[in-house]
Amino acid sequence: MHVLGIDAGGTKTMCLLADEEGRILGEARGGGANLQAAGELEVEKVLHHVMDAAIGDRDVRPAAICLGIAGVDRPEDTA
């Protein structure tokens, strides 16, 4: 089992790929992804970039993704 953890902030976005033992298998950094500042399309672009880069050429499909995204603080942001 593999998991992606993403911390998307106002100035940078970090993504880690880990296995069930907590070993970090891949990591990537991208630009800021604050939903209110960058907008939905830019956030989507940044998230795709860091996820693809963290997974790299490994043949894995993460079982879960844990996200923390700056600027997602209103009910309409999570719909």
For each residue, the residues with C-beta under 8 A, 3 or more apart:
1: 19 20 63
2: 17 18 19 20 25 60 61 62 63
3: 17 18 19 20 62 63 64 65 66
4: 15 16 17 18 51 54 55 62 64 65 66
5: 15 16 18 65 66
6: 13 14 15 16 47 50 51 65 66 67 68 69
7: 13 14 15 68
8: 13 32 33 34 43 46 47 67 68 69 70
9: 12 13 32 33 34 70
10: 32 34 37 70 71
11: 32
12: 9 29 30 31 32
13: 6 7 8 9 29 30 31 32 33 46 47 50
14: 6 7 27 28 29 50
15: 4 5 6 7 27 28 29 30 50 51 53 54
16: 4 5 6 24 26 27 54
17: 2 3 4 24 25 26 27 54 55 58 60 62
18: 2 3 4 5 22 23 24 25
19: 1 2 3 22 23 25
20: 1 2 3
21:
22: 18 19
23: 18 19
24: 16 17 18 27
25: 2 17 18 19 58 60
26: 16 17 53 54 55 56 58
27: 14 15 16 17 24 54
28: 14 15 49 50 51 52 53 54
29: 12 13 14 15 50
30: 12 13 15 33 46 49 50 53
31: 12 13 38 42 46
32: 8 9 10 11 12 13 37 38 46 70
33: 8 9 13 30 38 42 43 46 47 69 70
34: 8 9 10 37 38 43 69 70 71
35: 38 39 40 43 69 70 71 72 77
36: 70 71
37: 10 32 34 71
38: 31 32 33 34 35 42 43 46 71
39: 35 42 43
40: 35 43 44
41: 44 45
42: 31 33 38 39 45 46
43: 8 33 34 35 38 39 40 46 47 69
44: 40 41 47 48
45: 41 42 48 49
46: 8 13 30 31 32 33 38 42 43 49 50
47: 6 8 13 33 43 44 50 51
48: 44 45 51 52
49: 28 30 45 46 52 53
50: 6 13 14 15 28 29 30 46 47 53 54
51: 4 6 15 28 47 48 54 55 65
52: 28 48 49 55 56
53: 15 26 28 30 49 50 56
54: 4 15 16 17 26 27 28 50 51
55: 4 17 26 51 52 58 60 62
56: 26 52 53
57:
58: 17 25 26 55
59:
60: 2 17 25 55
61: 2
62: 2 3 4 17 55 65
63: 1 2 3
64: 3 4
65: 3 4 5 6 51 62
66: 3 4 5 6
67: 6 8
68: 6 7 8
69: 6 8 33 34 35 43 72
70: 8 9 10 32 33 34 35 36
71: 10 34 35 36 37 38 77
72: 35 69 77 78
73: 77
74: 77 78
75: 78 79
76: 79
77: 35 71 72 73 74
78: 72 74 75
79: 75 76
